């Protein structure tokens, strides 16, 4: 009886201590939460209201002179049939091709650089890491000015092309799409009727398939050059955390360098690859400063992007409702592509057909074994098989 009475105050003291710790935690996080609410959540909610209003930029967006207009701002850029819809469709086309070219290129280049500088046999690895990362910390404005200087009609790029007998284009002023240029080489200069006459968001399907313009290629190469170093560091950190035992087991089994990389290393980098692709996808859909400094949407609006179009609509045309609507549509696009990417890169088992193509046969116990000899045993350890995850997830 006495012992029970003694335990009750002790429990109360412990619960009081926990409550005190909880209050202390809230107090420590309160400044950060307040800053997020004031400078992030509240502005987002205000912008959302602006996208549904006729606010013109003067006074408060909550004043009595500002009216709710519903989806009028959204309709004007998606189904208005005028210049606003055409400009928005053009910006989406440009940005889509920009994403298609930049995200895979920067990811592959970053991975190759990481594998290169992570090689223990490479001398001066610290120097190369710094050299590859240095463009990422340089001012984007400075890099943009330098890049457009290099791609000037009389710049260094055309001088190098001329030295090998090629005539370089007028890069900043060339609005021709790369896909259209390639088709012109085989004699296709005009699209079929159903592509020319049909379209989406005021842009014909033939123009949707034009590819990035020559002028956009300046920005594409520049962004790949400046972002590959950042993603290289993420891959280096992931490579240094991989299990060396798995790599050594693959070498003992006789796996080649390419087999070890494809079947052992890559499966263990799944999480890092997803992170790099997600960050790259978000960054490429938000491209703005390079366009503002370098091209202002020229030539012929082939470098116009939704972010820059939102800036023009708001700060230059004072059409703040339409600018906010563009921003929220862009946000929805980024979320949709991120979820799609997450679905595509999700972990899943390997079919029997793919296992056979990889050199494995099903044994009597239902498991997979190398078809001829004990090669690539480590691949199963790193990547796993259907229903049996390995260290790198599911192969």
C-alpha positions as CSV (number, residue, x, y, z in Angstrom):
1,X,0.0,0.0,0.0
2,X,2.8,2.3,1.0
3,X,4.9,1.4,-2.1
4,X,1.9,2.1,-4.4
5,X,1.4,5.5,-2.8
6,X,5.1,6.3,-3.3
7,X,5.0,5.3,-7.0
8,X,2.0,7.7,-7.7
9,X,3.9,11.0,-7.0
10,X,6.9,9.7,-8.9
11,X,4.7,9.2,-12.0
12,X,3.2,12.6,-11.6
13,X,6.6,14.1,-11.4
14,X,7.7,12.4,-14.6
15,X,4.6,13.5,-16.4
16,X,5.1,17.0,-15.2
17,X,8.7,17.0,-16.5
18,X,7.5,15.7,-19.9
19,X,4.9,18.5,-20.0
20,X,7.6,21.0,-19.1
21,X,9.9,19.7,-21.9
22,X,7.0,19.9,-24.4
23,X,6.4,23.5,-23.5
24,X,10.1,24.3,-23.8
25,X,10.1,22.7,-27.2
26,X,7.2,24.8,-28.4
27,X,8.9,27.9,-27.1
28,X,12.2,27.1,-28.9
29,X,10.4,26.5,-32.2
30,X,7.9,29.4,-31.9
31,X,10.2,32.0,-33.5
32,X,10.8,29.9,-36.6
33,X,7.1,29.0,-36.9
34,X,6.1,32.7,-36.5
35,X,8.6,33.7,-39.2
36,X,7.3,31.0,-41.6
37,X,3.7,32.1,-41.0
38,X,4.4,35.8,-41.5
39,X,6.8,35.5,-44.4
40,X,5.6,32.4,-46.2
41,X,2.1,31.2,-45.3
42,X,0.5,34.6,-45.2
43,X,2.0,35.8,-48.5
44,X,0.9,32.6,-50.2
45,X,-2.6,33.0,-49.0
46,X,-2.6,36.7,-50.1
47,X,-1.4,35.7,-53.5
48,X,-4.1,33.1,-53.7
49,X,-6.7,35.8,-53.0
50,X,-5.1,38.1,-55.6
51,X,-5.4,35.3,-58.2
52,X,-9.2,35.4,-57.7
53,X,-9.5,39.2,-57.6
54,X,-9.2,42.2,-59.8
55,X,-6.5,43.9,-57.7
56,X,-4.4,46.3,-59.8
57,X,-1.4,46.7,-57.5
58,X,-2.6,49.9,-55.9
59,X,-3.5,49.9,-52.2
60,X,-4.4,46.9,-50.2
61,X,-5.6,43.8,-52.0
62,X,-8.2,43.5,-49.2
63,X,-9.7,47.0,-49.7
64,X,-13.3,47.5,-50.6
65,X,-12.4,48.5,-54.2
66,X,-11.0,45.0,-54.9
67,X,-13.6,42.5,-56.1
68,X,-13.8,38.7,-56.3
69,X,-13.8,37.7,-60.0
70,X,-13.7,33.9,-59.6
71,X,-11.6,32.0,-62.2
72,X,-11.5,34.9,-64.6
73,X,-7.7,35.3,-64.3
74,X,-7.2,31.6,-64.8
75,X,-9.5,31.5,-67.8
76,X,-7.8,34.4,-69.5
77,X,-4.5,32.5,-69.7
78,X,-5.9,29.0,-70.4
79,X,-9.0,29.5,-72.6
80,X,-9.2,33.2,-73.4
81,X,-8.1,32.7,-77.0
82,X,-6.1,35.9,-77.0
83,X,-2.5,36.9,-76.6
84,X,-2.4,36.0,-72.9
85,X,-3.3,32.4,-73.7
86,X,-0.8,32.1,-76.5
87,X,2.0,33.6,-74.4
88,X,1.2,31.2,-71.5
89,X,1.1,28.2,-73.9
90,X,4.4,29.3,-75.5
91,X,6.0,29.7,-72.1
92,X,4.9,26.2,-71.1
93,X,6.2,24.7,-74.3
94,X,9.6,26.4,-73.8
95,X,9.9,25.4,-70.2
96,X,8.8,21.8,-71.0
97,X,11.6,21.4,-73.5
98,X,14.0,23.1,-71.1
99,X,13.1,20.5,-68.4
100,X,13.5,17.6,-70.9
101,X,17.0,18.7,-71.8
102,X,18.3,20.0,-68.5
103,X,17.2,17.5,-65.9
104,X,18.5,14.3,-67.5
105,X,21.7,15.9,-68.7
106,X,22.6,17.5,-65.4
107,X,21.8,14.3,-63.5
108,X,23.9,12.1,-65.7
109,X,26.8,14.6,-65.8
110,X,26.7,15.0,-62.0
111,X,26.8,11.2,-61.5
112,X,29.7,10.8,-63.9
113,X,31.7,13.6,-62.2
114,X,30.9,12.0,-58.8
115,X,32.2,8.6,-59.9
116,X,35.2,10.2,-61.4
117,X,36.3,12.3,-58.4
118,X,35.4,9.5,-56.0
119,X,38.0,7.2,-57.6
120,X,40.7,6.4,-55.1
121,X,43.3,6.2,-57.8
122,X,42.7,9.7,-59.0
123,X,45.3,12.2,-57.8
124,X,44.2,15.7,-56.8
125,X,40.6,14.7,-56.1
126,X,40.2,17.7,-53.8
127,X,41.2,20.1,-56.7
128,X,38.7,18.5,-59.1
129,X,35.9,18.6,-56.6
130,X,36.5,22.3,-56.0
131,X,36.8,23.0,-59.7
132,X,33.6,21.2,-60.7
133,X,31.7,22.8,-57.8
134,X,33.0,26.3,-58.2
135,X,30.5,27.3,-61.0
136,X,27.6,26.5,-58.6
137,X,28.6,29.2,-56.1
138,X,29.2,31.9,-58.7
139,X,26.6,34.6,-59.2
140,X,24.0,33.5,-61.8
141,X,24.0,37.0,-63.2
142,X,27.7,37.0,-63.8
143,X,27.6,33.5,-65.3
144,X,24.7,34.6,-67.6
145,X,26.5,37.7,-68.8
146,X,29.7,35.6,-69.5
147,X,27.7,32.9,-71.2
148,X,26.0,35.3,-73.6
149,X,29.4,36.8,-74.3
150,X,30.8,33.4,-75.3
151,X,27.8,32.7,-77.5
152,X,27.9,36.0,-79.2
153,X,27.9,35.8,-83.0
154,X,31.6,36.8,-82.9
155,X,32.3,35.1,-79.6
156,X,34.5,32.2,-78.6
157,X,32.0,29.5,-79.4
158,X,31.6,30.5,-83.0
159,X,35.4,31.1,-83.3
160,X,36.0,27.5,-82.2
161,X,33.4,26.2,-84.7
162,X,34.9,28.3,-87.5
163,X,38.3,26.8,-86.7
164,X,37.0,23.3,-87.5
165,X,35.2,24.5,-90.6
166,X,31.7,25.0,-89.2
167,X,29.6,28.1,-89.5
168,X,28.1,28.9,-86.1
169,X,24.6,30.4,-85.8
170,X,23.6,33.8,-84.4
171,X,22.8,32.1,-81.1
172,X,21.0,34.8,-79.2
173,X,18.8,35.7,-82.2
174,X,18.0,32.3,-83.6
175,X,14.4,31.2,-82.8
176,X,14.4,28.0,-84.8
177,X,13.7,24.8,-82.9
178,X,16.2,22.1,-82.8
179,X,13.7,19.4,-83.8
180,X,12.5,21.5,-86.7
181,X,16.1,22.1,-87.8
182,X,16.8,18.3,-87.7
183,X,13.7,17.6,-89.7
184,X,14.7,20.3,-92.3
185,X,17.9,18.4,-92.9
186,X,15.9,15.5,-94.2
187,X,13.6,17.8,-96.2
188,X,10.7,18.2,-93.8
189,X,10.0,21.9,-93.5
190,X,6.2,22.0,-92.9
191,X,4.2,19.8,-90.6
192,X,1.2,17.8,-91.6
193,X,-2.2,19.4,-91.5
194,X,-3.5,17.9,-88.2
195,X,-0.4,19.2,-86.4
196,X,-0.5,22.6,-87.9
197,X,-4.2,23.2,-87.6
198,X,-4.7,21.6,-84.1
199,X,-3.1,22.9,-80.9
200,X,-3.3,23.5,-77.2
201,X,-3.2,26.8,-75.3
202,X,-3.0,28.9,-78.5
203,X,0.1,27.0,-79.8
204,X,-0.1,24.5,-82.7
205,X,1.0,20.9,-82.1
206,X,3.7,21.5,-84.8
207,X,5.1,24.3,-82.7
208,X,4.8,22.2,-79.5
209,X,7.1,19.7,-81.2
210,X,9.6,22.2,-82.4
211,X,12.1,21.5,-79.6
212,X,14.1,24.2,-77.7
213,X,15.2,27.1,-79.9
214,X,18.9,27.8,-80.6
215,X,18.6,30.8,-78.3
216,X,17.3,28.6,-75.5
217,X,20.3,26.3,-75.9
218,X,22.4,29.0,-74.4
219,X,20.4,28.9,-71.2
220,X,20.3,25.1,-71.2
221,X,24.1,24.7,-71.5
222,X,24.7,27.4,-68.9
223,X,22.3,25.8,-66.3
224,X,23.8,22.3,-66.8
225,X,27.3,23.8,-66.3
226,X,26.3,25.6,-63.1
227,X,24.2,23.0,-61.4
228,X,26.0,19.7,-62.2
229,X,28.6,20.5,-59.5
230,X,26.0,20.9,-56.7
231,X,24.4,17.5,-57.5
232,X,27.8,16.0,-57.9
233,X,28.3,16.6,-54.1
234,X,25.1,14.8,-53.3
235,X,26.3,11.8,-55.4
236,X,29.7,11.9,-53.8
237,X,28.2,11.8,-50.3
238,X,26.0,8.8,-51.3
239,X,28.9,6.9,-53.0
240,X,31.1,7.3,-49.9
241,X,28.3,5.8,-47.7
242,X,28.0,2.6,-49.8
243,X,29.0,-0.7,-48.4
244,X,32.5,-1.6,-49.6
245,X,31.8,-5.3,-48.7
246,X,29.2,-5.5,-51.5
247,X,31.6,-3.9,-54.0
248,X,34.4,-6.3,-53.0
249,X,32.1,-9.3,-53.2
250,X,31.2,-8.3,-56.8
251,X,34.9,-8.0,-57.6
252,X,35.6,-11.5,-56.1
253,X,32.7,-12.9,-58.2
254,X,34.4,-11.5,-61.3
255,X,31.9,-8.8,-62.2
256,X,33.2,-6.2,-64.6
257,X,33.4,-2.5,-63.8
258,X,30.2,-1.8,-65.8
259,X,28.4,-4.7,-64.1
260,X,29.4,-3.5,-60.7
261,X,28.2,0.0,-61.5
262,X,24.9,-1.0,-63.1
263,X,23.9,-3.8,-60.8
264,X,25.6,-2.9,-57.5
265,X,26.1,0.8,-57.3
266,X,23.1,2.3,-59.1
267,X,20.4,0.3,-57.0
268,X,22.0,1.7,-53.8
269,X,21.8,5.2,-55.2
270,X,18.0,5.1,-55.8
271,X,17.2,7.6,-53.0
272,X,19.9,10.0,-54.0
273,X,18.8,9.9,-57.7
274,X,15.2,10.6,-56.7
275,X,16.4,13.6,-54.6
276,X,18.5,15.0,-57.5
277,X,15.8,14.5,-60.0
278,X,13.2,16.2,-57.7
279,X,15.4,19.2,-57.0
280,X,16.3,19.5,-60.7
281,X,12.7,19.3,-61.7
282,X,11.6,22.0,-59.2
283,X,14.6,24.3,-60.2
284,X,14.0,24.0,-63.9
285,X,10.3,24.8,-63.8
286,X,11.3,27.9,-61.8
287,X,13.9,29.3,-64.1
288,X,13.8,33.1,-64.1
289,X,17.0,35.0,-63.5
290,X,18.8,33.7,-66.5
291,X,15.9,34.7,-68.7
292,X,15.6,38.1,-67.1
293,X,19.3,38.9,-67.5
294,X,20.1,37.2,-70.7
295,X,17.2,37.2,-73.1
296,X,14.0,38.7,-71.7
297,X,12.1,36.0,-73.5
298,X,13.7,36.7,-76.9
299,X,14.2,35.6,-79.7
300,X,10.5,35.6,-80.7
301,X,9.4,34.5,-77.2
302,X,11.2,31.2,-77.5
303,X,13.0,31.7,-74.2
304,X,9.8,32.9,-72.4
305,X,9.1,30.9,-69.3
306,X,6.1,30.9,-66.9
307,X,8.1,32.4,-64.1
308,X,9.3,35.3,-66.3
309,X,5.8,35.7,-67.8
310,X,4.4,36.0,-64.3
311,X,7.0,38.7,-63.6
312,X,6.1,40.6,-66.8
313,X,2.3,40.4,-66.1
314,X,2.7,41.7,-62.5
315,X,5.6,44.2,-62.5
316,X,5.4,45.5,-66.0
317,X,1.7,45.2,-67.0
318,X,0.3,45.6,-63.5
319,X,-2.0,42.6,-64.1
320,X,-1.4,41.1,-60.7
321,X,-4.4,38.7,-60.7
322,X,-3.1,37.1,-63.9
323,X,0.5,37.0,-62.6
324,X,-0.7,35.2,-59.4
325,X,-2.8,32.8,-61.5
326,X,0.3,31.9,-63.5
327,X,2.3,31.3,-60.3
328,X,-0.3,28.9,-58.9
329,X,-0.7,27.0,-62.1
330,X,3.1,26.6,-62.2
331,X,3.0,25.4,-58.6
332,X,0.4,22.7,-59.6
333,X,2.5,21.6,-62.5
334,X,5.6,21.2,-60.3
335,X,3.6,19.1,-57.7
336,X,2.1,17.0,-60.5
337,X,5.5,16.2,-62.1
338,X,7.0,15.5,-58.7
339,X,4.3,13.0,-57.8
340,X,4.6,11.4,-61.3
341,X,8.4,11.1,-60.8
342,X,7.8,9.5,-57.4
343,X,5.5,7.0,-58.9
344,X,7.9,6.1,-61.7
345,X,10.9,5.7,-59.4
346,X,9.0,3.7,-56.7
347,X,10.6,0.5,-55.5
348,X,9.1,-2.6,-57.1
349,X,10.0,-6.2,-57.7
350,X,11.8,-7.5,-60.8
351,X,9.9,-9.7,-63.2
352,X,11.2,-13.2,-64.1
353,X,11.9,-12.0,-67.6
354,X,14.2,-9.3,-66.5
355,X,16.0,-11.6,-64.1
356,X,16.7,-14.0,-67.0
357,X,17.9,-11.2,-69.1
358,X,20.3,-10.2,-66.3
359,X,21.8,-13.6,-66.3
360,X,19.9,-15.4,-63.5
361,X,17.8,-18.6,-63.6
362,X,15.2,-19.7,-61.1
363,X,16.4,-22.5,-58.9
364,X,14.4,-25.4,-57.4
365,X,13.7,-23.4,-54.3
366,X,12.2,-20.5,-56.2
367,X,15.2,-18.2,-55.8
368,X,17.4,-16.9,-58.5
369,X,20.9,-18.0,-59.2
370,X,23.5,-16.9,-61.8
371,X,22.9,-18.9,-65.0
372,X,26.5,-20.1,-65.6
373,X,28.8,-19.1,-62.7
374,X,28.8,-17.1,-59.6
375,X,29.0,-13.7,-61.2
376,X,27.1,-10.7,-59.8
377,X,26.3,-12.3,-56.5
378,X,26.7,-8.8,-55.0
379,X,24.1,-7.4,-57.3
380,X,21.5,-9.5,-55.5
381,X,22.8,-8.3,-52.1
382,X,22.8,-4.6,-53.2
383,X,19.6,-4.6,-55.2
384,X,17.6,-7.5,-53.9
385,X,15.1,-9.5,-55.8
386,X,11.3,-9.6,-56.1
387,X,10.0,-10.0,-52.6
388,X,13.5,-9.8,-51.0
389,X,14.9,-6.3,-50.8
390,X,18.6,-5.8,-50.6
391,X,20.7,-3.0,-49.1
392,X,19.9,-0.7,-52.1
393,X,16.2,-1.4,-52.2
394,X,14.7,-3.7,-54.8
395,X,16.8,-4.5,-57.9
